[in-house]
Amino acid sequence: MRKLYIPVIFLVVMCLASCVDVEEHYDFKADGSCKVAYTFDMSKAVSVLMNLMSDSVKATPQFSMVKDTTLNFYSALPDTVQQKMTLNEINLAKSSNLALHMDLPKSIVKVSVYHQAKNAAELQYYLQNISKIESRSDLKMSKNASGVRDFDAQELLSGQDYYTYEVTPHKFYRIIDKAKFNAFLKKTQSTFAMAKAMLIETPYKVILNFAKPVKKVSNPKAVLSADRRHVVLQTTMDEIMKNPSVMNLKIDF
């Protein structure tokens, strides 16, 4: 029955570029550190796919499995990749984790990538390099770790490569590189078309929490809380495709 189970998950992963709810979380602490997390919720896509499965397939043991596991980024890298990494890259990978929450009977599949940056410089390095490190790492969650064969994290992080960042103790600037974004769209146009055909919406939310009041936010779509310590930018991939600049953020705090 495994042969019936694996293609479903594989299809979901292949749809990640367009068939997910994406949330970015940044928690800036008073000591200058920041916890950053990317969460990719594929539950809507899974729900649609489940409706296409026969009752006999959904009744198999594989579809009853519930998984909740975390895998360290560095430990998942092949030895051949680890040996070629710089000290900064090693530290980045060791301080990053992948987490998988899967409950197919409830149509839940969520993947999160976490990192704890000690300071602004480390955060900027992480944001600029995490997708680059992963793209040459062949990073996968093993079957023993997650229960899903050949879960490829590259599908999750490749999209983050189209931003340029400027991060200091008092600012968080992110500008989208339109040329890189257009190249990303060309590679993923088929999955975006699939998402639309399946009537799957693609929300994208950026949440930033600060230890002190924000002085200035440049994006008119970004909502600043009354106490000026929380910024939320909410949009969709459809809107981003029409106007990539909607993702630009310049925050002084």
Backbone hydrogen bonds, N-H to C=O, Kabsch-Sander energy under -0.5 kcal/mol:
donor,donor_aa,acceptor,acceptor_aa,energy
4,L,1,M,-1.7
5,Y,1,M,-1.2
6,I,2,R,-2.6
8,V,4,L,-0.6
8,V,5,Y,-0.6
9,I,5,Y,-1.5
10,F,6,I,-2.7
11,L,7,P,-2.5
12,V,8,V,-2.0
13,V,9,I,-2.5
14,M,10,F,-2.4
15,C,11,L,-1.2
15,C,12,V,-0.6
16,L,13,V,-1.6
18,S,15,C,-2.0
19,C,15,C,-3.5
21,D,41,D,-2.3
22,V,20,V,-0.6
22,V,203,P,-2.2
23,E,39,T,-2.3
24,E,205,K,-2.6
25,H,37,A,-2.7
26,Y,207,I,-2.4
27,D,35,K,-2.3
28,F,26,Y,-0.6
28,F,209,N,-3.0
29,K,27,D,-0.5
29,K,33,S,-2.9
32,G,29,K,-1.7
34,C,117,A,-2.6
35,K,27,D,-1.9
36,V,34,C,-0.6
36,V,115,H,-2.6
37,A,25,H,-2.2
38,Y,113,V,-2.4
39,T,23,E,-2.8
39,T,37,A,-0.5
40,F,111,V,-3.4
41,D,21,D,-2.8
41,D,39,T,-0.6
42,M,40,F,-0.7
42,M,109,V,-2.9
45,A,19,C,-0.5
46,V,42,M,-2.4
47,S,43,S,-2.6
48,V,44,K,-2.0
49,L,45,A,-2.4
50,M,46,V,-2.8
51,N,47,S,-1.3
52,L,48,V,-0.6
52,L,49,L,-1.2
53,M,49,L,-0.6
53,M,50,M,-1.1
58,K,54,S,-2.1
59,A,55,D,-1.2
60,T,57,V,-1.6
63,F,60,T,-1.1
64,S,61,P,-1.6
65,M,62,Q,-0.9
67,K,102,M,-3.1
69,T,100,L,-2.3
71,L,98,L,-3.5
73,F,96,S,-2.6
74,Y,93,A,-1.1
76,A,72,N,-1.1
77,L,74,Y,-1.6
81,V,78,P,-0.9
82,Q,78,P,-2.3
83,Q,79,D,-2.2
84,K,81,V,-1.2
85,M,82,Q,-1.2
90,I,86,T,-2.3
91,N,87,L,-2.4
92,L,88,N,-2.2
93,A,89,E,-2.5
94,K,90,I,-2.6
95,S,91,N,-1.4
96,S,93,A,-1.5
97,N,114,Y,-1.9
98,L,71,L,-3.1
99,A,112,S,-2.8
100,L,69,T,-3.1
101,H,110,K,-2.8
102,M,67,K,-3.3
102,M,100,L,-0.5
103,D,108,I,-3.0
104,L,65,M,-1.0
106,K,103,D,-1.1
107,S,104,L,-2.0
108,I,103,D,-2.2
109,V,107,S,-0.5
110,K,101,H,-2.7
111,V,40,F,-2.4
112,S,99,A,-2.5
113,V,38,Y,-2.5
114,Y,97,N,-2.5
115,H,36,V,-2.1
116,Q,95,S,-1.2
117,A,34,C,-3.1
117,A,115,H,-0.6
123,L,119,N,-2.0
124,Q,120,A,-2.5
125,Y,121,A,-2.2
126,Y,122,E,-2.4
127,L,123,L,-2.6
128,Q,124,Q,-2.1
129,N,125,Y,-1.3
129,N,126,Y,-0.5
130,I,126,Y,-2.5
133,I,129,N,-2.7
134,E,130,I,-2.0
135,S,131,S,-2.0
136,R,132,K,-0.8
136,R,133,I,-0.8
137,S,134,E,-1.8
138,D,134,E,-0.7
139,L,134,E,-0.6
140,K,76,A,-0.5
141,M,151,F,-1.7
142,S,140,K,-0.6
146,S,142,S,-2.1
147,G,142,S,-0.5
147,G,143,K,-2.0
149,R,147,G,-0.5
151,F,141,M,-1.1
151,F,148,V,-0.8
152,D,150,D,-0.7
153,A,139,L,-1.3
153,A,151,F,-0.7
155,E,152,D,-0.8
156,L,153,A,-1.1
157,L,153,A,-1.5
158,S,154,Q,-1.9
160,Q,157,L,-1.6
161,D,158,S,-1.4
162,Y,159,G,-1.2
163,Y,160,Q,-0.8
164,T,175,I,-2.5
166,E,173,Y,-2.2
168,T,171,K,-2.1
171,K,168,T,-1.0
172,F,251,I,-2.6
173,Y,166,E,-2.6
174,R,249,L,-3.4
175,I,164,T,-2.4
177,D,162,Y,-3.2
178,K,176,I,-0.9
181,F,177,D,-2.6
182,N,178,K,-2.6
183,A,179,A,-1.8
184,F,180,K,-2.1
185,L,181,F,-2.3
186,K,182,N,-1.9
187,K,183,A,-1.5
188,T,184,F,-1.2
189,Q,185,L,-0.7
192,F,188,T,-1.9
193,A,189,Q,-2.1
194,M,190,S,-1.9
195,A,191,T,-2.2
196,K,192,F,-2.1
197,A,193,A,-2.2
198,M,194,M,-2.0
199,L,196,K,-1.3
200,I,195,A,-2.8
201,E,199,L,-0.6
204,Y,235,T,-2.7
205,K,22,V,-2.7
206,V,233,L,-2.8
207,I,24,E,-3.4
208,L,231,V,-2.9
209,N,26,Y,-3.3
210,F,229,R,-3.0
214,V,228,R,-3.6
215,K,252,D,-2.5
216,K,252,D,-1.9
218,S,250,K,-2.0
222,A,219,N,-1.1
223,V,232,V,-3.0
224,L,222,A,-0.6
225,S,230,H,-2.5
228,R,225,S,-1.6
231,V,208,L,-2.7
232,V,223,V,-2.0
233,L,206,V,-2.7
234,Q,232,V,-0.5
235,T,204,Y,-2.9
237,M,202,T,-2.4
240,I,236,T,-2.2
241,M,237,M,-2.5
242,K,238,D,-1.5
243,N,239,E,-2.4
246,V,243,N,-2.2
247,M,244,P,-1.9
248,N,245,S,-1.9
249,L,174,R,-2.9
251,I,172,F,-2.2
252,D,216,K,-2.5
253,F,170,H,-2.5
